[in-house]
């Protein structure tokens, strides 16, 4: 199984059949909607297998720096050196279909901040954001770097049931 290493190294998988999988740090107790392991525990980080697909795919590609364009490597090096968020901005911009509003919402950043970052990514790092033919490569490269830096949880989008 591709994601088994993620589970074995730092997480415990919890769930019924293959419907729910929870990646929780080892040593924690989990409750799903119908099976109580510990009474009154809060349900945290329960997600479907579909929500884990990106993390599992990136885990299988871990260490494949040959798939990352040199411009993305430069961007990541700059992020580390200057403590910026250009790789994350690029990732969110592409996953939000280049929508400025959705990117701002995803990053919790002001419109002008995101516009500034996008302009710098395009102009200073020579990353062709206007060329749809390279978007898949840019997304893969930024995803691999973010997976390495932030881990699999960065790619799992879990909504809090109490907020719905």
Residue, then its C-alpha position, 0 to 999 in steps of 0.5 A: x500500500x502506497x500510504x502505509x509508510x505514512x501510517x507506520x512512521x507517525x500515524x495510526x489509521x482508524x476507521x470502519x472498513x475503508x470508508x474513513x481513515x484518520x491520520x492521527x499522531x500515535x498514542x491518541x484515541x479516536x472516535x468516529x461517528x458511530x463507534x465509540x472508542x472513548x466516550x465524549x472524545x471529540x472527532x478530529x481529523x476524520x477523512x475519506x480515503x478520497x481526501x488522502x489521495x494527494x498525500x498518498x500520491x506525493x508520498x509515492x513520489x517523495x525524493x523525486x527532485x528530478x520532477x521539480x523544475x529548477x525555477x521551483x527549486x529557486x523559489x523554495x530556496x528563497x522561501x527558506x532563506x527569507x522566510x516567505x511563502x511563495x511556494x505555498x502561494x503558487x500551489x494555492x494559486x494553481x489549485x484555485x484555478x488562478x482565481x485571485x479571490x479564492x487564492x486570497x481566501x485559501x491563504x488568509x491573505x490580503x488581495x494586494x499581498x497575493x498580487x505582489x507574490x504572484x507578480x514576484x513569482x512570475x517576474x523575479x523567478x521567471x515562472x510562466x503563470x500565463x502558460x497553461x501548458x506548464x501548470x501541471x508541472x508547476x503544481x507537481x513541483x510545488x506540491x512535492x516541495x510542500x509535502x517535504x516541508x509541511x508533511x501530508x496534513x497540509x494536503x488534507x482538507x477537513x471541515x469541522x462539522x460544528x461549523x457547517 
